[in-house]
Amino acid sequence: MKKLEILHIASFSGNIGDNASHNGLYSLLKKYLEIDSLKIDELEIRKAYKNYNLDDKILWDEEFIINVNNHDLTVIGGGNFFAPWIEESKTGTMFDLSKEQILQMKKPLIFYSIGFDPYYGKYSKNTLKNFEKFINNLSLNPNILVAVRNDGSIEHIEKLINKNTANKIYEVPDSGFFIKRLDTELNNFCKDEYIAINLAVDGLEKRFSNSEIEYNEYLEELKKWFLKVNNKYKDIKFVFIPHIYSDLYAISDLLKLLPDKLIRENILVAPYLQGKNSEKIFNIYFNANLVIGNRFHTNVCSISQSVPTIGLVTYRKLKDLYLKLEIEDLMVDANKKDFSKRLYKLTKESLENRDRNRYKIINKKLETQVKITIENLKNIIKESKTND
């Protein structure tokens, strides 16, 4: 039996979309590295945040290097961790690692399915300079591979740092595209035909900073859509799926606007889950007639299963994903006035056509793309074992 001992640094107790991504990553590693079993040692990335001050804080020190060298493979990601706005960091990011520390890593390490987000915070010439130096330092170690996810990250990096440095970074499909379904009682959560919906309210000031409408107007547009769909398809249900606790606020805000009869007869709310195996909630997406959502992994994981999906865009990163996949005709800009009209049009087309072939073609291309990076990782692991 082939076994791989992995140190995985990521978010495990935050957004359940991250857990779906981890599920896909482990499936990929088993399949393409031809591994029978994985032993995962988890390190919660939040313990590395600058504002985390408990005794178990992750420090980028000698102990961390020893931990890396005691595992067959270290994976950092997925997650939106390449955020270069930390002035006091050697790298501009949370990974405050020197060139000397990077060269001390003797076992394979991969930054995998990492996001580079230029929208949420502020970067400076100094942080970008340090980030560029960081990428160059990582490339000096043959045991390290850097791969960002297919959400426009590589295009943004190429605009902000030296092109030769950017070329040292791979692009991979987000691991959520390879999620493996879990057997769960949630398979039969709703036995009627239904639309699965995710609404997000975190980062509200960013979601509506350059919007034609305010949050309350956005909710009114959603209300119009609900009433119109309910009038046309009277038996169809609407299932809300929260990914983090703040999604419950968004659901509550909308429910306050909807008629009591519609809520009682046509609306369900899925359980709010966290932690290990929380990605089983995604089975509700997979069995839906249609998925509509604000969140990145709502869209990624549903598309991965060829479920008709509409991106409800209130944050630019989701738009970048749809542009990257060349399916921008299947997204709705929910920062626009009267967006409910376009949302209804796409809803009607999706429910009545139910063509999944387009998604199958996308997923086939993504599988071909991911093989290249995993093959390179496989060679790094093989070379590392040869040098032991």
N, C-alpha and C positions, 0 to 999 in steps of 0.2 A: 504494500500500500504506500503510495506517495503522499507525503504529508508536508505541508508548508506552514511554518510558524511566522505569523505576520504581526507586526506592530502597526495598528491602524489609528491614526490621529485624525479625528473628525468630530462632527456634531452627532451625538447619539441621543440626546435628550431635549432636542429643540423641535424644529419643524419636521414632521414625519416624512416629508418629501426627501429629507436626507437619508432616512432609514430605507426608503425605497431605492435610493441611489446605491446604498451599501449592498442591498440585496442583489442588485444588478451587477455590481462590481465582483462580488464573491462568485456569482454564476459565471461571469466572464473568466475569472482566474482559474476556476475548476475546469472549465471547458477547454480553454486554449493553452493553459500550462499543463494540462493533463494531470491534474491533482485530484486525488481521491478525497482528501480531507484537509481542512484549514483549521489551524488553531489561531484564534484571533485574540490578541491583547489590545483592549481598547483604551485610548487616552482621549478624554473629552477635551475638545479644542477650546472650550470656554475657560478652561483652567489655565490657558496661556494668555488670556486677555489681560491687558494692562491694568484694568480695574478689578481684577480678581486677586484677592489678598489672603486667601486661606492657606493653611499649611501644605495642602497638596497641589499648590500652584506648579504648573509646568514651567521649568526654567530651561533656556537654551544654553545649557552648560555641559561640563564634562560628563555628568551623569546621563544626560540625554544622549550623547554620542555613544556611550557604553551600551545604553538600551538599544539603540539602532544596531550596533554591531553584535548584539546577542540574538538577533532575529534573522531569519532567512530573507525577509523582505519587510521594508517599512513603506506604508502607503499614507500619504497625506492628502485628504480629500475624500469625496468631492466636497465642494462648498465654495463660497464666494470669498476666498481667503487671500487672493492676490489684490489687496486693496492698498495701494501705495500712498497712504497719507499719515504715516507715523514718523514724525520728524526725528524723534530720538532713537529710531531703530537704524541699525547698520544697513538694512535692506529696504527701508521704507515701508515694510510690511510687519506683521506680527512675528515673522520668523527672523528673530534677531540673531543671525548666525554670521560669524566671521568667515573669511576665506580659509583660515587655518582649520577651523572646526569642520567646515565642509570637506576639506581634503582628508580629515581623519576618519571619515565614514568609509568603512571597508566592506560593508554589506549593501546590497541593492536598496535604493530608495527611489520612490516615484511620487512626484506631485501629480495626482491623477484627477482629471475632470474638475480642475480648479477654475473658478470664475475670476475674471478681471473686470471690475465694475467701476466705470468712470463717472457714474451718475450720482452715487449716493453720498460721497464725501468729497473732500478737497485735497488735491495733490499739489505739490510744488515742484520747482526745478530741482530742488535738493532731494526730495523723495523719489522722483523719477530717475535721477542720477544714481541714487543708491539702489533702486530696483534694477536698473540696467546692469549695474556692477554685480548684483546678486545673481542674475541670470547667467552672466558670464562666468562667475565663480562656480556655479552649479555645473556648468558645461565642462569645467576642468576635471571633474571627477567622473571617470567612466562608469561608476556604479550608480549614477544618478540620471534620471530621466524626468523631463518636465512636460506635462501635457495639459492644456487648457480645454475646457468644454466648448461645444459648438453653439455658443450663445452670442457670437460676435466678439468674444474676448480677444481672439488673435488679431482681428481687424483693429480693435482699439489699441492694443499693444503696439502694433506696427505704426500707428499714427503718432505714438508718444515717445517711443525709444528708437534707437538705431536699428535699421532694418536687418543688418547682419546678426545682431543680438536676437532680434525677434525670430529669426530663422532657426534658432536653436531650440525653439519650442514647438512641440507637436500639437496638433488639434485632434481631439477625440470626441465622439458622441458622448453626451452625458450618460453616466452609468445607469440612470433610470430607464433608458431605452432598452435595457436588457434585464429588467426585473422579472423574477421568476414567481409565478403565482403560488400563493400559499393556500393549502386546503384549510377552509375556515367556514364556520357557520354563517359568516357574512355573505357567502355566495347567494344565499336566499333571503337577504335582508329585505328586498322588495320583490314580490312575485308579479307585480304589474309592470307594464311598460313605464319607463321613467327616464327623466333627464337628471343627470348628476351635476351638481353645481358647487363650485368653491368660490367664496368671496373673501377677499383679504382687506383688512383695514390698517394693518401695521404700516408704518412709514407714510401716513396719510398726507403729510405736508409735501412729500416727494411725489406721491401718486397724483396729486392735483396741483402741483406748483406751476405748471405751464398749461393748465387745462382751460378749455372753453367753459367748463361748468364746475360748480362746487360739489362737495360730497352729497349734500342733501338733494341736489338736482340729479346727480348720478343715481341715487336711490329711487327718485321719482321715475327716471327712465326705466329702471329695472321693474318697477311696479307696473308700468305700461306694458312691458314685455310679458310679464307674468299673466296679466289679465287677458292679453290678446292670445297668448298660447293656450291658456285655460279655456278660452271661449272656442277656439278652433279644435283643440284636442281635449275634450272634456274628461276623458278617462286617464289621461297620462298623469303620472305623479312627478313631483319635484323632490329630489333628495339632496339636502345640503350636507357637505362633507367638510368638517373643520380639520385643518392641519396643525394649527397652534391655537392656544386659548383665545387670542384676539380675534380669530375668525368667528368665534361665538358672538362677539360684539357686533360684527358685520351682519351676521344672520339675524340677530335680535333687532338691529336697526331696521332691516328690511321688513321683517315680520310685523312690526308695528304699523306698517303702511298698508298691509294686505287685508282683504276682507276675511272675516272670521270663517265663513263657509269654505273658502279656498284653503285656508290653513288647516282646518279640521279634516277636510276630505282628501286633500291632494298633496300635502306637504309632510315630509319626514325629515328628521335630522339624524345623521349617522352618529355613532359614539365618538367621543373625543378620546383618542388613544395617544399614548406616548411610549417611547422606549422600545425594548426588544419586541420584534414581530409586529410592531404597530403598522408596518406597511401592509398588513393583511386588509386594512381598510380600503386599499386600492382595488380589491376585488369588486367593490361596489361600483367603482368606475368601469371596470372591465365588463361588467354585465349590463351596463346602461345602453339605452338606445342612442343617447347623445351625451357628451360631456362638455360643459362650459365652465371656464375658470380663469381666475386672475393669476393663480400661482404657477410657477415654472414647472414643478413636477406633476401638477394636475394634468398639464398638457403633455409633457414628455412621456409619462407612463401610459396615458390613454392612447396617444399616437402609437406607442410601442406595441400595443395590442390591436392595432388597426380599428380602434373604436372611433366613430365620427366625433370630431373634437373642434370646438370653436374657442380660440384664444380671446378672452375678454381683457384687453390690454389697458392697464392703468399704470404700468411701469415699463420703461423702455426695454429692459432686458428680455421680456417676453416677446416683444416685437422683433428684437434682434434674432431670437430663435426662429420665429416664423419666416423671417427674411432668409435666414441661413438654410432652412429646409425648402425654400421656394414655394411656400404655401400661404403667402401673405393675404391671398383672397379668402382664407378661412379664419381670419382674425377680425376683431371689431375694436376700433379705437374708442374706448369708453370714456375718453376725455373730450369727446366731440358732442356738440348739441344734437339732440334727436338720434343718438346712437341706437336707441331701441328699435328703430325702423330697420336698420341694417341687421341687427341681431335677430329680429323676427324673420327676415328674409332668409338668412343663413340657416336658422332653426328649421324653417319649413322645408328648405331644400335638403337638409341633412336627414330629417325624419322621413321624408318621402322617397329620397333616392337611395340612401344607405349604401353608397358605393365605397367599398373598403380597399379596392385595388390600388388606389393612389397611395394609401398608407403602407401597403405591403411593399410597394416599390421603394418608398423612402426607407423602410426598415432594412430592406435588402442592401441598399447602398451603405447604410450606417454600419451594418455588420461587416461589410467588406473593408470599410475605413478602419474599424476598431482592430481588425486582425493585424494590421501593419504595426501599430503601436505595441500590442501585446506580444507580437513576435520579437520586437526589439527588446522588450522587457525579458522575454524568455531567454534571449541570448545573453543579457546582462547577468541573469541569475545563474545560467550555465557557466559563464566565465568566472563568476564569483566563487562557485563551488570548486572549480578547477584550481583556483588560486589559494584555496583554504589549506 
